[in-house]
């Protein structure tokens, strides 16, 4: 898998220089998941985020009755799992492969290494995470308002 073009298209790495992007590319690890396979479970302690190289994943949560509800479907270039890296809390949802998937994993340790070598690039990554989280929150607010 040629990781650099994949990461360069992800909103997670917007504004990074070529040198910063190449450095973070070397830190990522490819992971493959078959359709239906769980990437991580709600309630687990999170230690990494993922960028989707190929395929789709579903973000699912249990409702009050314990049934799984799909709350989002994410495709190529999107990223997920970042919340646990930001707040060091447990995973707020489960993620499973909707199709066969190829993901690029970036751990908390990888991000610390990146921060030590490329402070400006790390700042851009954090800003990009905040932008995407803000967008997701706005979408959730819109859906909630439609139910009221």
C-alpha positions as CSV (number, residue, x, y, z in Angstrom):
1,X,0.0,0.0,0.0
2,X,1.3,3.4,-0.9
3,X,0.5,5.3,2.3
4,X,1.6,8.8,1.3
5,X,-1.1,9.6,-1.3
6,X,-3.7,8.2,1.1
7,X,-2.7,10.4,4.0
8,X,-2.2,13.5,1.8
9,X,-5.9,13.3,1.0
10,X,-7.1,12.9,4.6
11,X,-8.5,16.0,6.3
12,X,-6.4,14.9,9.3
13,X,-3.2,16.0,7.6
14,X,-4.3,19.2,5.8
15,X,-1.7,22.0,6.0
16,X,1.2,19.6,6.7
17,X,4.4,20.2,4.8
18,X,5.7,17.4,2.5
19,X,8.5,16.7,5.1
20,X,5.9,16.5,7.9
21,X,3.6,14.3,5.9
22,X,6.4,11.9,4.9
23,X,7.5,11.6,8.6
24,X,4.0,10.8,9.8
25,X,3.5,8.4,6.9
26,X,6.5,6.4,8.2
27,X,4.8,6.2,11.6
28,X,1.5,4.7,10.4
29,X,0.9,0.9,10.3
30,X,-1.5,-0.7,7.8
31,X,-4.3,-2.8,9.2
32,X,-6.8,-5.0,7.3
33,X,-10.3,-5.8,8.4
34,X,-12.8,-8.1,6.8
35,X,-16.4,-7.0,6.3
36,X,-18.2,-7.2,9.7
37,X,-15.0,-7.4,11.7
38,X,-14.8,-5.1,14.7
39,X,-12.0,-2.5,14.7
40,X,-12.6,-1.6,18.4
41,X,-15.4,-1.9,20.9
42,X,-17.3,0.8,22.8
43,X,-15.9,1.0,26.3
44,X,-12.3,0.0,25.4
45,X,-9.5,2.3,26.3
46,X,-8.4,3.9,23.1
47,X,-4.7,4.3,22.1
48,X,-4.9,5.0,18.4
49,X,-6.7,6.5,15.6
50,X,-7.3,5.2,12.1
51,X,-7.4,6.7,8.6
52,X,-9.5,4.8,6.0
53,X,-7.4,3.9,3.0
54,X,-10.0,1.6,1.3
55,X,-13.5,0.5,2.2
56,X,-16.1,1.7,4.7
57,X,-16.6,1.4,8.4
58,X,-19.7,1.8,10.6
59,X,-19.7,3.7,13.8
60,X,-22.2,1.9,16.1
61,X,-23.6,2.5,19.6
62,X,-25.9,0.5,21.8
63,X,-29.3,2.1,22.4
64,X,-31.1,2.0,25.8
65,X,-32.4,-1.5,24.9
66,X,-28.9,-2.8,24.0
67,X,-29.5,-2.9,20.3
68,X,-26.7,-1.6,18.0
69,X,-27.5,1.5,16.0
70,X,-25.4,2.8,13.2
71,X,-24.6,6.4,13.9
72,X,-22.2,7.1,11.0
73,X,-20.7,5.5,8.0
74,X,-17.2,6.6,7.0
75,X,-15.3,6.0,3.8
76,X,-11.9,6.6,2.3
77,X,-9.8,9.4,3.7
78,X,-11.9,9.8,6.8
79,X,-10.5,9.2,10.2
80,X,-11.9,7.9,13.4
81,X,-10.8,6.9,17.0
82,X,-9.3,10.4,17.7
83,X,-11.6,11.2,20.7
84,X,-9.8,8.7,23.0
85,X,-6.5,10.2,22.1
86,X,-7.7,13.7,22.9
87,X,-9.5,13.1,26.2
88,X,-7.9,9.8,27.2
89,X,-11.3,8.3,27.9
90,X,-12.9,5.0,26.9
91,X,-14.2,4.5,23.4
92,X,-17.6,6.1,23.1
93,X,-18.7,3.8,20.2
94,X,-17.7,0.7,18.4
95,X,-16.4,0.7,14.9
96,X,-16.7,-2.3,12.5
97,X,-15.8,-2.8,8.9
98,X,-18.8,-2.4,6.7
99,X,-16.8,-3.7,3.7
100,X,-13.3,-5.2,3.5
101,X,-11.1,-2.3,4.7
102,X,-7.6,-1.2,4.7
103,X,-6.8,1.3,7.5
104,X,-3.7,3.2,8.6
105,X,-3.2,3.2,12.3
106,X,-1.5,6.0,14.2
107,X,-1.0,5.4,17.9
108,X,-0.7,7.9,20.8
109,X,3.0,7.0,21.0
110,X,3.3,7.8,17.2
111,X,1.7,11.2,17.7
112,X,4.1,11.9,20.6
113,X,7.0,11.1,18.4
114,X,5.6,13.3,15.7
115,X,5.1,16.2,18.2
116,X,8.7,16.0,19.3
117,X,10.0,16.2,15.7
118,X,7.5,18.5,14.1
119,X,5.7,20.8,16.5
120,X,4.0,22.9,13.8
121,X,2.8,19.8,12.0
122,X,1.5,18.4,15.3
123,X,-0.4,21.7,15.9
124,X,-2.0,21.4,12.4
125,X,-3.1,17.8,13.2
126,X,-4.7,18.9,16.5
127,X,-6.5,21.8,14.7
128,X,-7.7,19.4,12.0
129,X,-9.1,17.0,14.6
130,X,-10.9,19.9,16.3
131,X,-12.3,21.0,12.9
132,X,-13.7,17.5,12.2
133,X,-15.0,17.1,15.7
134,X,-16.8,20.4,15.4
135,X,-18.3,19.4,12.1
136,X,-19.5,16.1,13.6
137,X,-21.0,17.9,16.6
138,X,-22.9,20.3,14.3
139,X,-24.3,17.4,12.4
140,X,-25.4,15.6,15.6
141,X,-27.0,18.8,16.8
142,X,-28.9,19.1,13.6
143,X,-30.1,15.5,13.8
144,X,-31.1,16.0,17.5
145,X,-33.1,19.2,16.6
146,X,-35.0,17.3,13.9
147,X,-36.2,14.8,16.5
148,X,-37.6,17.4,18.9
